[in-house]
Amino acid sequence: MKRLIPYGRQSITEADIAAVVDVLKSDFLTQGPVVPAFEEAVAKQCGAAFGVAANSATSALHIACMALGVGPGDCVWTSPLTFVASSNAALYCGAEVDFVDVDPRTYNMCPVKLAEKLDEAAARGALPKVIIPVHLTGQSCDMAAIQEAASRHGVKIIEDASHAIGASYRGEPVGDCRYSDVAVFSFHPVKIVTTGEGGIAMTNDADLAEKMNLYRSHGITRDPDLMQIADAGAWYYEQHHLGFNYRMTDINAALGLSQLDRLKQFIERRREIASVYDRAFADLPITTPWQHPDAASAWHLYVIRVDQDRAKKSHRAVFDELREAGILVNLHYIPVYLQPYYRDLGFKPGLCPNAESYYDEAISIPMYPAMTDEQQEQVIASIIRAVAG
Ligand SMILES: *Cc1c(COP(=O)(O)O)cnc(C)c1O
């Protein structure tokens, strides 16, 4: 049996296991003290004032959109190169979505295209309420330029930083919300830090934090200061909004809190793996990930682009050969608007040419801290065979 090498996977230690077991033996499996401790730890790590943990990044994106008042009649713009959740979160609110093409080098939302599209939309009186730039592969978008364009038109920003905990931009941690209203991290097992399933919304705005806190738990408050009826009794709570049950459990938070101790190590190992790949592929018909001088990536993904003319082989053939060699490569992402659900909403191929040409060439190759040097050598040898064999 060939040993399979996944494109990403979690790293779990005995300390992680012990932290989870401690919660299982404690009084609270959920709504206990570990979720707030985790929220504080993430807030401290990234320099944001508040963190609102949720049962997924998808939920966190949804309550972030709600807190910013996204609803029917509104529009939200995001990047086509993202997981469908970035865009679905806006659809959950009854809003419409649209897509801004990516920069051909970083594959992140292009600030120039954004500024042009915003000017056109302003002229038509059809500005989006919110934009959701996505830090693809863990490399921050050019947030200063994005914020500049958005704030000129009063457009709010949610960073989908699902790939990017531990990354930095202009020397400061991604998630500090210096250039945005909210930033969301994912803790799915393939991401940088895991809670099993989970996500968190960071913000510096106390009002947004309070709203997201309500929306993740049914829209219910137990805060006496917020009650419409005072002194109704110790059992009393009030529902003020239609919220959801999007809470993170203390079991999940304990895993995240324990994992967070190793964030630096995780990122260092990922950077090391990236630089070994960079060197190994320098002379191959492959484009390696270009790094913006303002961004220090968390390296969630390592994406290569296959030069099909020089390799004399199709992207599909290279992908299939790697899979057959036991390298479980993947492709992040199919441009969202090409999904059948989105085509039914009226989207057509050709909307974002840079994203579509990326999709024709991109392959995510294995990248995770627990990958051994031998495994990486095996990946490199398979890629050399596939594109230069
Ligand atoms: C993983 C991911 C999400 C969704 O995260 P979940 O925690 O699985 O809900 C959203 N956006 C991006 C860019 C992601 O990679």
The ligand as a Tripos MOL2 file, in Angstrom:
@<TRIPOS>MOLECULE
LIG
   15    15     1     0     0
SMALL
NO_CHARGES

@<TRIPOS>ATOM
      1 C1        -12.3650   27.0860    5.6090 C.3       1 LIG1
      2 C2        -12.8610   28.3620    5.0580 C.ar      1 LIG1
      3 C3        -14.0970   28.9090    5.3960 C.ar      1 LIG1
      4 C4        -15.0990   28.1870    6.2380 C.3       1 LIG1
      5 O1        -14.5700   27.7710    7.4130 O.3       1 LIG1
      6 P1        -15.3990   26.7560    8.3470 P.3       1 LIG1
      7 O2        -14.7550   26.9450    9.6810 O.co2     1 LIG1
      8 O3        -15.1850   25.4050    7.7660 O.co2     1 LIG1
      9 O4        -16.8180   27.1760    8.3200 O.co2     1 LIG1
     10 C5        -14.4390   30.1420    4.8860 C.ar      1 LIG1
     11 N1        -13.6160   30.8110    4.0660 N.ar      1 LIG1
     12 C6        -12.4200   30.3150    3.7060 C.ar      1 LIG1
     13 C7        -11.5370   31.1180    2.8190 C.3       1 LIG1
     14 C8        -12.0160   29.0640    4.1730 C.ar      1 LIG1
     15 O5        -10.8540   28.5570    3.7740 O.3       1 LIG1
@<TRIPOS>BOND
     1     1     2 1
     2     2     3 ar
     3     2    14 ar
     4     3     4 1
     5     3    10 ar
     6     4     5 1
     7     5     6 1
     8     6     7 2
     9     6     8 1
    10     6     9 1
    11    10    11 ar
    12    11    12 ar
    13    12    13 1
    14    12    14 ar
    15    14    15 1
@<TRIPOS>SUBSTRUCTURE
     1 LIG1         1 GROUP 0 **** ****
